[in-house]
């Protein structure tokens, strides 16, 4: 009930802020912005504003809030604001950042600026950030934080409790302490809940959990997200090749990975970046979209070239021009269904060499059955429309051929692209559309040429 009230109050403050902006009452805007909204709400407001209004709002955000707001902004908008700051201003803003968040932010800056910012930090903080920066951003090492609390297995629970009470606060998302050897080798985890209910005289070794598998530092972030989802984790230890503890990954970072992957899959279908700014300037928007439009023009010209091969046949039988978009469209939709299913299965780790053959057989049979069903429907409509049994038989055969081809290509294509380190979500839909158009037109017009010539 409290959460609902808080959300309602936040929406009311956002409405008040919008009204104050429209009326030009900047003092009221600043008061609402800095006194009534959370950093995440401010970030949402910035992302929802056109460039000029966005710049005005950012200038009204108090300096001690800027760092927190930056953490919630998309990469595209965050990069813009960072580019307006010098190294010292950056150092002041990022003073309270956690190492993983700071590493993410620094990776958007030029190398010279990164070094300048690192030089302003104390030795301990700099070592933590450099440890995260040394790993690729899309791996467990790039996600991890170095703020883990470790204990030895020979300590008593009473000693552990006294040790914890010496801390002003525990790091965010601390659900367990990590048990390590004297050489910092991972042994297990000690859940906070277990500490609270265990005998104070018991040792950590007696009550710790050794069934937890640590995350290898080089594991891709998508697989890290799968582990968290599968085992309902809140945090997980990260180790190197020699099982030495390096840090931990927390659920808030994994949620970011899941959201970024979802955005990437959706936006890539249209050739857009997952961090595309909704209110980006006209020139930047035009430039980014022009590349994808050019690629699609090439595929459209390819399909048109196939149609041009059968120009004489189309001139003889006008019905072909009316019906051929149906064949290409049905193949495109069928292929997209399969492609989307396979890309999703790959993303969540459900597809492997052991089950690809079964999946291929399933899609082949599904393509045949759907092809026969809709071939009957479309052929019946074509015969009734044009009073020509032959045209009905031709479009029926072409539909079966194209739907089967679409199902097979939709299954194999993302696997092939992945093996070549090409993003299936980005390139798959373009290639698939080209294949289904070419196969559809070739089969339909080719059969028509064969029988009407």
DACOR-V651088 format. One record per pair of residues at least 24 apart in sequence whose C-alpha atoms are under 8 Angstrom apart, sorted by sequence separation. I is the first residue (numbers start at 1). J is the second residue. D is the distance in Angstrom with one decimal. If there is no record, write none. Layout:
i=<I;I>
j=<J;J>
d=<D;D>
This chain:
i=<13;147;188;214;215;216;217;372;375;214;216;338;374;375;10;39;43;47;67;83;87;91;99;103;107;151;153;228;406;10;33;34;42;43;47;66;67;82;90;102;103;150;151;152;153;33;34;44;149;150;151;152;153;186;371;372;39;40;43;44;64;67;79;87;88;91;99;100;103;148;149;150;151;152;179;225;371;406;30;39;43;47;63;67;71;79;87;91;99;103;148;150;152;224;225;370;371;406;10;14;29;30;34;405;40;88;100;225;368;371;39;75;99;104;221;225;334;367;370;371;71;161;402;405;222;368;221;222;367;368;367;402;104;157;366;367;401;402;103;222;367;401;364;367;157;363;366;399;402;100;157;158;398;401;100;157;158;364;100;156;157;363;364;100;156;157;363;398;399;99;100;156;157;398;98;99;156;157;397;155;156;360;363;154;155;395;398;153;154;394;153;154;360;152;153;359;360;186;394;394;185;186;391;185;186;175;176;178;185;186;175;184;185;173;174;183;184;173;180;319;327;331;335;342;330;334;338;342;327;331;335;339;343;323;327;331;334;335;338;339;342;330;334;337;338;328;331;332;335;336;339;140;327;331;335;339;140;141;140;141;173;139;140;141;143;173;139;140;139;140;139;140;343;138;139;343;135;138;140;339;339;336;144;336;141;335;140;335;148;146;147;148;332;146;147;332;335;145;146;144;145;144;145;332;144;145;331;332;143;144;331;328;329;140;328;331;143;328;328;328;327;328;327;324;324;327;324;324;226;226;222;223;320;222;223;299;303;314;302;306;313;296;300;303;307;299;303;306;307;310;313;302;306;310;313;303;307;310;313;313;271;269;270;268;269;268;265;269;264;265;76;75;76;77;74;76;51;50;51;47;48;49;50;51;47;48;47>
j=<37;171;212;238;239;240;241;396;399;239;241;363;399;400;36;65;69;73;93;109;113;117;125;129;133;177;179;254;432;37;60;61;69;70;74;93;94;109;117;129;130;177;178;179;180;61;62;72;177;178;179;180;181;214;399;400;68;69;72;73;93;96;108;116;117;120;128;129;132;177;178;179;180;181;208;254;400;435;60;69;73;77;93;97;101;109;117;121;129;133;178;180;182;254;255;400;401;436;41;45;60;61;65;436;72;120;132;257;400;403;72;108;132;137;254;258;367;400;403;404;105;195;436;439;257;403;257;258;403;404;404;439;142;195;404;405;439;440;142;261;406;440;404;407;198;404;407;440;443;142;199;200;440;443;143;200;201;407;144;200;201;407;408;145;201;202;408;443;444;145;146;202;203;444;145;146;203;204;444;203;204;408;411;203;204;444;447;203;204;444;204;205;411;204;205;411;412;239;447;448;242;243;448;243;244;234;235;237;244;245;235;244;245;234;235;244;245;235;245;386;395;399;403;410;399;403;407;411;398;402;406;410;414;395;399;403;406;407;410;411;414;403;407;410;411;402;405;406;409;410;413;215;402;406;410;414;216;217;217;218;250;217;218;219;221;251;218;219;219;220;220;221;424;220;221;425;218;221;224;428;429;429;238;432;238;432;238;433;247;246;247;248;432;247;248;433;436;247;248;247;248;248;249;436;249;250;436;437;249;250;437;436;437;249;437;440;253;438;439;440;440;441;441;440;441;444;444;445;348;349;347;348;445;348;349;430;434;445;434;438;445;430;434;437;441;434;438;441;442;445;448;438;442;446;449;441;445;449;452;453;426;425;426;425;426;426;425;429;425;426;275;275;276;277;275;277;279;279;280;277;278;279;280;281;278;279;279>
d=<7.2;6.6;6.5;5.6;6.2;6.0;7.9;7.6;5.8;6.3;7.2;7.6;7.6;6.5;7.7;7.0;5.5;7.3;4.8;7.8;6.3;5.7;7.7;6.0;7.8;6.9;6.2;7.6;7.5;6.7;7.7;6.3;6.6;7.3;7.9;6.5;5.7;7.8;6.9;7.0;7.9;5.7;6.3;5.6;7.1;6.8;6.5;8.0;5.6;4.7;5.0;5.6;7.3;7.8;5.9;6.1;5.9;6.3;5.8;7.5;7.2;8.0;6.3;6.0;7.1;6.6;6.2;7.2;6.4;7.4;6.3;5.6;6.3;6.1;7.9;5.5;4.2;7.8;5.6;4.7;5.5;7.4;7.4;7.6;7.1;7.7;5.4;7.4;5.2;5.8;7.2;6.5;7.3;7.5;7.8;7.8;7.6;6.0;7.9;8.0;8.0;7.0;7.8;7.3;5.7;7.5;6.5;7.0;6.3;5.6;7.4;7.9;7.2;7.3;7.9;6.7;8.0;7.5;7.4;7.1;8.0;7.8;6.5;7.6;7.0;7.2;6.9;7.6;5.3;5.8;4.4;6.1;8.0;6.5;8.0;7.9;8.0;5.3;7.7;7.9;7.7;7.7;6.0;5.7;7.4;8.0;7.8;7.3;7.6;7.0;7.2;4.5;6.5;7.2;6.0;4.8;6.4;6.2;5.9;6.6;6.2;5.5;6.2;5.0;5.8;5.9;6.6;5.3;8.0;5.7;7.8;5.5;5.8;4.9;7.1;6.7;4.1;6.1;7.8;5.5;5.9;6.7;7.5;5.9;5.8;6.1;7.8;6.9;6.1;6.5;4.9;6.3;6.4;7.3;4.7;7.7;7.8;7.3;6.3;6.5;7.9;6.0;7.7;5.5;5.9;6.9;7.8;7.3;4.2;5.6;7.0;5.6;5.8;6.8;7.2;7.6;5.9;6.9;7.6;7.3;7.4;7.5;7.4;7.6;7.6;6.3;6.0;6.2;6.9;5.4;4.4;4.4;6.5;7.9;5.6;5.0;6.2;5.3;5.1;6.1;7.2;7.2;6.6;7.9;6.2;7.7;8.0;7.0;7.2;6.8;7.8;7.2;7.2;5.7;5.1;7.0;7.0;4.8;5.0;6.3;6.3;6.9;5.9;7.9;7.4;7.5;5.6;5.4;5.4;6.2;4.3;5.7;7.0;5.9;4.7;7.0;7.8;5.2;6.8;7.5;7.7;7.1;7.1;7.6;7.4;6.8;7.2;8.0;5.9;6.8;6.8;6.2;7.3;4.4;7.5;5.7;7.5;5.5;6.5;5.9;5.4;5.1;6.1;5.7;4.6;8.0;5.4;7.3;6.3;7.6;7.5;6.1;7.8;7.4;4.9;7.0;6.8;8.0;8.0;5.0;5.5;6.7;7.3;7.8;6.6;7.5;6.9;7.9;6.3;7.6;7.2;7.8;7.4;7.9;7.6;7.5;6.8;7.9;7.5;6.6;7.6;7.0;7.5;6.0;6.5;5.6;5.5;6.9;7.7;6.4;7.2;7.6;6.7;7.6;5.8;7.7;7.7;7.3;7.4;7.3;6.2;6.1;7.8;5.7;5.8;4.6;5.6;6.5;7.8;7.7;5.7;6.0;6.7;7.0;6.0;6.5;6.7;5.3;7.2;7.5;7.6;6.9;7.7;7.4;7.6;7.5;7.7>
